[in-house]
Amino acid sequence: MLRHAFETVGLHRVELEVYRFNPRARHVYEKAGFVLEGTKREGLLWDGEWVDVDLMAMLEADWRAAR
């Protein structure tokens, strides 16, 4: 997917949000090369509770350097 985003589509950056209650997903994104850029405090109302949302991103240069 990242190859398609950077090489075919020509994107400069890909970003995603991951919810604090899902540390396994965050771990997978970090292994793929995504970097934590910030946190939206209480950015999601989930099952009656406010949950923090982490913003992660990867730049094309990061992706190319990791290949």
NORFEN-V504242 format. One record per residue. N is the residue number from 1. RES is the residue in one letter. PSI is psi in whole degrees, -180 to 180 (NA if undefined). BURIAL is 1 if it has 16 or more other C-alpha atoms within 10 Angstrom, else 0. Layout:
n = <N:N>
res = <RES:RES>
psi = <PSI:PSI>
burial = <BURIAL:BURIAL>
This chain:
n = <1:2:3:4:5:6:7:8:9:10:11:12:13:14:15:16:17:18:19:20:21:22:23:24:25:26:27:28:29:30:31:32:33:34:35:36:37:38:39:40:41:42:43:44:45:46:47:48:49:50:51:52:53:54:55:56:57:58:59:60:61:62:63:64:65:66:67>
res = <M:L:R:H:A:F:E:T:V:G:L:H:R:V:E:L:E:V:Y:R:F:N:P:R:A:R:H:V:Y:E:K:A:G:F:V:L:E:G:T:K:R:E:G:L:L:W:D:G:E:W:V:D:V:D:L:M:A:M:L:E:A:D:W:R:A:A:R>
psi = <-44:-38:-45:-45:-45:-40:-42:-50:-31:26:152:-28:147:132:160:164:141:136:144:-28:5:65:-26:-42:-44:-40:-43:-44:-40:-41:-31:-12:2:147:138:126:-22:178:132:106:129:50:-4:130:111:118:41:2:145:134:141:149:123:134:126:152:162:133:157:-41:-38:-45:-45:-39:-30:-10:NA>
burial = <0:0:0:0:0:1:0:0:0:0:0:0:0:0:0:0:0:1:1:1:0:0:0:0:0:1:0:0:1:0:0:0:1:1:1:1:0:0:1:0:0:0:0:0:0:0:0:0:0:0:1:1:1:1:1:1:1:1:1:1:0:0:1:0:0:0:0>
